[in-house]
Amino acid sequence: MKIPPVKGTRDFYPQEMAVRNWIIDGWKKVSLRNGFEEYDGPIFEYLKMFQLKSGDEIVEQLFSLTDRGGRDLALRPEMTPTLARMVNQRINSLPRPVKWFSVPRLFRAERPQKGRLREFFQWNIDIIGEDSVLADAEVIFTTVDYLRQVGLTDRDIKVKISSRKFLAGFLKGLGIPEQKLGALYVLLDKSSKLPADAFEELLIEQIPEKSISDKILKFMTEQSSEQMIDLIGPNECARTALDEINQVFEYLKNMGVSDYCIFDPGIVRGLAYYTGIVFEVHDVVGELRAICGGGRYDNLLKDFGGPAIPATGMGMGDCVLEILLREKWLLEKQLPEARLEYFVACVDESFKDATVGITMALRSRGFAANFSYKSGKLSKQLKQASDSNAKKCIIIGEEFKDKKLVIKDMVTGRQEEVEEDKFFAGLEKS
Ligand code: HAM
């Protein structure tokens, strides 16, 4: 009986594993150079932790289980609740601001589609304990720092920035009560993912007064902050939030990434806990789902039983990113070749022990080395050396009786005889 892999999961054969490692190595490098420290948590948590504040969409997508003691658990669909729990646990001893990153494996029972799977990796960067929008700008800078490093230009991607505070101020100014906002955010977040008429229909279900729903539609599509000032009028809360957005753009300009960034009031974010600046990175063509998303969540630590400490961060999955990098031919160009430093071959079976011995001597000095289990024809072994992308091949033959090795450069094809002692002494020096 053949058992297929579960839908929405991936098998990482060595080729796919090389891509995954390259993406994750890049995330880690960029995190470290931007001053973030790595952390991790458990893959499963109490179910109620994710039900508390992530929002209905995530709750519907939970993979949940019950342990033998009857406790309800869930595989983590996102990292932010775990982060909030961990920081709260040590709140008095952690130096602030906490600037942490993580690359968790996450699980969401989504309908698998292009760029969305049921198991994926997500780079998280978060800053906890800083309320200045300079921290929001730094999260955005770090995100762009990575995307720019892998070769994506401002003609390929845009960071679309807005603010939950701004949207909330605007909606409250229209007379929409606080308790209606949560459901409205979820719908507004879908505005670019749904056909226009379907979206309008759903909006009218929530906001039946046409004059108000028209204003919301206009708000979602206005692009400049000048037009926004007209639309929000003398709304104090929305004006303060707009000042904050402008401040973020000032910082981003100073950081040298403003060409990547645009103001887009249509960015709402699906998760329930955002309170301030929010952003998403999208491909310019607009064909793919968001590459990443994040924002400020100043109430989450308090909601999780901790003190009121501000926080901001972002999450980037590996799926859409990989699709985009392939589309732009950026992956093939940059993926490091898996190279073996030495392949050790022998001319016949009588040199087998020497072959194994030399290979192990190389490995114990830290070199990637391999040999063939079968000491058949030398040409076959050389083919294996070339298939495994070895830089050099050491051929053990008659010369070995005089303590000499034949070293073949697999790139130039040149061959030379070297005394074994000298060869190993040379290795130690390099
Ligand atoms: P999110 O918008 O749910 O935010 O996810 C962020 C990113 O994770 C998405 O833009 C996408 O790249 C990736 N992602 C989400 N779901 C899937 C999926 N099913 N398959 C593949 N990739 C996916 C959060 O998770 C927030 N916790 C991010 C955050 C951190 N906010 C503040 N700090």
Residues whose N, C-alpha, C, O or C-beta is under 5 A from the ligand:
A	BS01	HAM	E78 M79 T80 R108 E110 G115 R116 L117 R118 F120 Q122 I125 A290 I291 C292 G293 G294 G295 G313 M314 G315 M316 G317 C319
